[in-house]
Amino acid sequence: MKRYNSLQEVRKDLSEGKITCRSLTEYYLKNIEAKAHLNAYVEVYAQEALATADIVDAKIKAGTAGKLAGMVVGLKDVLCHKNHGLQASSNILKGFVSQFNGTAVERVIQEDAIIIGRQSCDEFAMGSSNENSAFGPVKNDADNTRVPGGSSGGSAVGVQADTCLISLGSDTGGSVRQPAAFCDIIGFKPSYSRISRYGLIAYASSFDSIGIMARSIEDTALMLEVIAGQDDFDSTVSSKPVPSYSTELGFSGKAKICYLKEAVESEGVAKEIREATQKKIDQLKKDGHTVEAVEFPLLDYILPTYYILTTAEASSNLSRFDGVKYGYRSENGTDLESMYKKTRSEGFGKEVKKRIMLGTFVLSAGFYDAYYTKAQKVRRLIREYTEKILSEYDFMLLPTTTTTAFKIGDHQSDPLAMYLADIFTVHANLAGIPAISIPNGKDAAGLAIGIQLMGREFEEAKLLAFSNYLLKQNEN
């Protein structure tokens, strides 16, 4: 069976009788087996996926199939799927089974998508390389000695290695876009609150967003159309109506685009990424779009602000994992206090413990105003300045990452280098705006380069349409 790059291609072959949902699911299951060494999946729902495929085939015949019929989906191991394991790739949730479907998952099921399995991630979505998973590192399909990015690395590799058509991940500071750039696929994060977070294991609640990883903008738009919108289970979700994203992908006219000079010219960005980004800028200018460099005076504060606030929220969110109600409980505790301490020290991995301690420190009485309160004020300034820039421009363009996929183990002893992998992606989460990473060529070693576009809050339709235009331009 051939590799499908969009649901449109799948639907065409389904209608012509060349394939069935069952044969397509069997094809993906064979690929999962053949690519098991990549370690992308924590659990594969083989029999269940085949049974669902049979039901969807019958619905297609009867003309009652939903919008996502024929779409095979992978779920990051932070999304609640009723009666299925859920671990956030952490030992502290070992053996935990979800009691309900998260809103996004429920909506995907209702529209007849086939869920094929849950995919590994950095523990509690904390990481930029997928080396922090309790299940071991995930490998990049383009080069098995390299990372796929994180934290949604398993989800990115799932799409990259042709084991599913699309994956749902989560993006707190680039966790969908950065691995998408490393794996040569599309990674999309909507505006904060566009998609309900009900059923998403929380890392940093004011940053977290469910994101989409795919091989076509059409699939990304259709998935967003299905899962976005109001939800009674999430009081923070936006009540704005959901546009028909999949029918609004035509871009006409000329765009006004800005880019950060530092992001395109900095020596800290790999030479081939700088060149690929500059080439894209030159092409856009040649095509008649306005592309201008802008200053962002708060650039140096973006990463520290992000890590102060997310670790603080993680410290609070992860306090619920204590061994009392569910998940792992240490057998070495002698009283309640020692049980808490031992459960958390044995159950959490090194990176998660580090972030919990950092967060507890910045929230402590002596440092709350010096760090947390100040970071909240800076976040407000970053958001306001970003809104000011985007009131004058349609999009902000910059590389998704500073390097291409690095070697497994390269940054393990250098946390700063690991955190810097997110330097261009955390901005969108701090400002709460939509952002997308799309493929932008490859370096001399054949490793993928991504380019990122950020748009105005809730202007996902415009961002997706322009991304579609750029990708079609690449094909020509």
N, C-alpha and C positions, 0 to 999 in steps of 0.2 A: 504494500500500500504506500502511496506517496505521502510526503510531508504536507500537511495542511497549514496554511498561514492565516486563514480567517474562517469564521463561521460561514461566510458567504460561499467559499469554496466547498465546505462540507455539505451545505444545503444543496448546492448544485448537483453534487454526486449522489446525494440521498434521493433527490427528485428524479434523477436519471436511472436509479436502481443499481448504480455501480457499487454502492456500499450500503450497509445498514448501521444503525447506532451500535448494534452488538459487535459487528466486525470492526468498527472503528475503536470501540472500547478494548477489544481483544488486541488490536494493533498497539494501543498505548500500553496495555499491560505487559505485552512482550517487550516493548522498549524499556519499561521500568525494570524488568528482570535483567535485560541485557546491560542496562546502565546502573545496576545495583551498586557498583563500586563507587559511584559518585556520592552515595549516601544522602541523596536528596529527600527520601521519604522515611518517615518514622513508622508509618503504618499504611498499608495498601488495602483498599476495600474491594478486592477482586470480585468475589461472588456477588456482593451487593451492587457493585457498579454494573455488572452484566445483567442482573435482574432488573435494575432501573432502565438499562438500555433496551431491554425487551419491551418494557412498559411504554417507553418513549416511541419505539418503533410502531407499536400498536396505535398510539395517539396520532402519530404522523399519518398513518394509513387512514385513520378516522377523521383527520382534519381538525383535531382538537389540541394539537401540540402547542406548548408555550413558546415565548420569544427566544428562549435559550435552548430549544430542542436541537440536539446534535453537538452541543458544546460540552466538552469534557474538562472538568475544573479540578484544580488542586487547591487545598486549603492550608495556609500557614498554621503551625501548631500553637496559635493563640486565639483561634476562632472557635466558639462553641458550636458543636455539632451533636445533637441529641443522641444519647446512647453510644457515643464514640469516645475514645480516649482523648484527653486534653492535658498537655503537660507543660506548655511553653518551653519545651526542650530542657526541662529542669528536673532534677531528681526529687525536688521537694513536692512535686505533684505526681510522683510515680503512682500509677494505678488509678488515677482519678478519671472518672467517666462523667462527661457533661450531662446535665439533667435537662437541658433545653437547647434549642437552636438560637443562635444569635440572629438578629434581624436580617443582616446581609445574607447569611447562610439560608435562612428561611425563604427569603425572596428569590434566591437562586434556585432553590428546590422547587418552589411553586411554579417557576417558569421552565421546568423540565430540563434543567442542566443535570449532567451526570457527574457526581463527585467521586473522584477516583482514589483519593487518599489524603493524608495529612503530611505536611512537609516540614522538615527540620528548619530551625532558625537559631540565631544566637539566643542564649537563655534569657527569657523574659524580654526578648527583643532588644537586648543591650549588647551592641557590637557592630562592627563594620566589616566583618570578614567571615562570619559563620564558623568561627573556630571555638566559640564559647558554648556550643551546644553540648548537653549531657550525652548526646549520641555520637559525639566525635565530629571532626570538621567535614563540611560538604566540599566537594571538589568541583572546580570549573570544568565544564565539558570541553572547552576549547584547549585546555592544557591542565591536566590532572594534578600538576604540581602547584597550581595557583588557586587562590581563593575565589569564590563567586561574588564576594561582597556580602554585606549584611545590613540589617539583621535578617531580611527575607531571602537569604541565600538559597535555601532549598526550593523556595517558590520560583526564584529566577531560573535555577538550573532545571526545574521541572518543565518550564516552557522552552528553555534553550535546548535541552536534550530531547525534545519531542516526545515527552511522556504525558503531556496534557496540552490542551489548546490555550488555556488561560489559567492564571493563579490569582487567588486573593491573598494579599499580604497586609502588613500594617506599616505605617510610616510615621515615626515620631520625630526623626531628624534627617531623613533621607533613606530610610530602611527599605523603600521600594525603588527609589530612583538610582541610588548608588549601585546596588546589585544588577539592576537593569542595564546600566552603563557597562558594567564588567562582563555581562553575559550577552550583549548585542541584541537586546530586546527593548520593548517599550515599558516604561514604568511611570505610572500616573498617580499623583496625590491630589485629591480635590481640596477645595476650601475646607477649613475646619468647620465641622458641624453639618457638612453637606450629606454625609452618610452617618447613620446611627452607629454609635459605639456599643450598643447593647449586645453583649455576647463577645466582646473583645476584651481579652485579659489586659488590664490596665498597666501601663508602665508610667507614663506621665500624662494625666488626664486632659490637661489643657493643650497638649501637643498632638496626642494620638489621633491618627486617621487611618481608616481602612483604605488600602490602595489596590490598584489593579496592574497586573503584569501580563502582557500579551505580545502578539507578533503583528497586530494590525490596529490602527486607530479605530476602525469600524467596530471591532470587537470591544475595545476599551470603552467607546461611547455607548454601545448597547448595554454593556455590563453596568456602567454608571447609571444609565437610565432605569435599569431594573432595581438596583440596590439603594439609590439615593432617595431622600425625601423624609417627610415627617414620620415620627414613630412615638407611640404612647409610652414606650419603655425607656426612652432617653430624653430627659428634660432639656438637654443642651443641643439637641438636633434642630437644624433650621426648618422653619415652616414654609420657606419660600417654595413656590411650585417648581416641579422638576421639568425642565425642557425636554423636548424629544431630541436628545443629543445626536442619536444615530442618523437623523434626517437633516441635521444642520452642519454637515461636514464640508460644505463647499465654501471656499474662501475667495472673496473677490476684492478688488481694490488694492491699495498699497498700505502696508503696515508701517507704524512708527515704532522703532525698536531701540532700546538703549542697552548698553553693555557696560560692565564694570571694567575699567581699564586695568586695574590690578589683577583681575581674574584672567585676562587675556595676555597680559604682558609679563606677569610675575615669573621670576626665575624659579619660584617654588612649584610652578606647574610644568609638567613634563613637556619637552620641546615639541614632540609630535602632537600633543593635545593642543598646545598653543597654536601650532600651524593649522591644524584641522579646524579650530574655532575661527581663526582669522580668515581662512579660505571660505567658510560659511558666511562670515560677515561681508567679505568682498563680493560673493555671489549675490547676496541679498541686495547690496547697493547697486550692483550691475542690473538687477531685475527691477530697479526703480523704487525699492523700499527705502525709507529713511532709517539709517542706522548710525547712532551717535554714542560716544563714550560719555559716561556720567561719573561723578564722584559720589562715593558713599562714605561719608566721614566716620560712620559708626562701625565700619567693617571689622576693626580690631576687637570690638566688643561682642560680636555675634557669637563666637564659639564659647567664650567664658560665660556669657549670659545664659546660653542654652544649657550648658552643663551644670550651672548652679541651680537653675530652676527644675530641670528634669530629674536631677538626683534628689532634690528636695521632695518632689512629687512621688518619686519611686520609693523613697524612705517611708512615706505615708502609705502609699498603695500596697506595698509588699509586707506591711506589718500584719496583714490578715493571714499570712502563711506561717502558722506557729505550731503546727502539729496537733492542735486540739480538735479541730472539726473535720479536716479531710487531708488527704495527701500523706506525705512521709512523716513518721514520728520516730525520733531516736529512741533506741532501747536502752541507752546509757544514762538516762536521766534518773536522778534519785529523788527529786521533788519537782514541783511545778516550774520553779525558776530554772533549774538545771535542764529540765525537759525542753523549755523554750530555747535556751541558749544552744544546747547540743543539736536540737532539730534544725535550727536555722544555720548553725555553723557547718553541719554535715550535709544539709539538703541543698543549700545555695552554692553556686560555683564562685570562683574567685572574683570575677568581674562584677557580678551582682552584689557580692558582699562589699566590694570596694565602693560601688555607687550608693549603696544603702548607708554606709558609714559617712561618705561625703555629704549626702543629703541630710543625715542626722546632725552632722556638724554645722551646716549652714542654717539649719532650723533651730539650733540650740540658743538658749536665752542670751548668751554673751555675743553671739555673732549674727543673730536674726536680722537686725537692722543693717549691719555692715555688709552682709552678703545678699540674703534673700530679698529684703525690701528694696535694696539698691538695684538688684537684677530685674525686679518687676518694673521699676521705673525706666530702666534702660530698654526693656522689652517694649514698653509703650512708645519710647522715642524711635526705636527701630521700626515699629509698625507704622507710626505716623510718617516717618521719612520715606518709607517704602510706598505708602499710599500717595504721598506727594509726587514721587517720581512717576508712579503708574497713572497719575491723573494727567500727566503730560505725554506718556508713551503707552502703546498698546501692550507691549511685552518687554520683559527684561531677559536678556540672553547671556549665558555664561557656560563654561564647561560644567559637566556634572561632577567630575572628579579631578583631582590634581595629577593622578597617575592612572595607568591601566592596571588590570588585576595584578596584585603583587603575589609573591610566593607564599605558600603556607608556612607559617612560623616566622616570617620576616619581621613583623611588628609586635610579636608577643612580648618581647622584653622592653619595648618602647611604647608605652601607652599614649604618649603625646603624638607620635607618628600615626597611631591608630585613630585617635580622636580627630586629627587633621584630615583624615579621609572624608570627613563629613563637612568640611569647611564651606563648601558651596551649596550644600543641600539644606542645612539647618535654618537658613534665612527664611525660607517659605513657611516653615513650621512656626517660627517665632512670630511672623507677620500674619499667619493664618490664611495665606493665599494659595491658590492652586498652582501646581508645578508639574512639569512632565520632563522625563528624559527620553530622548529618541536616539537611535544609532547615528553616528557621524563618522563612519569609516573605521579603519583599523591601523594600528601602528606597524612598524617593520617586522615585529615578531608575530603578527597576525592576531593581536589582542584588540578587543573592541574598545572604541572611544565613544563616549556619549556626549550629547549637547543638551543643555537644560533650558527650558523656557518657563518663565513665571508670568502669571497674568493677574488681572484684578480679581478681587474677592467675588466669588459666585459667577465669574465669567468663564466657566469651564467650556461652554459651547464654542466660544471664540478661540480659546487656547487649543482645543482639540481640532478645530477647523484649520487653524494655521499650522499645527503640527502635521496634519494630514497633507497640507500643501507642500510643506518641506520634505516630507518623505517621498511624495510623488515626484518632486523635483530631483531627489537623489536617484530615483529609478530612471529618470530621463538622462 
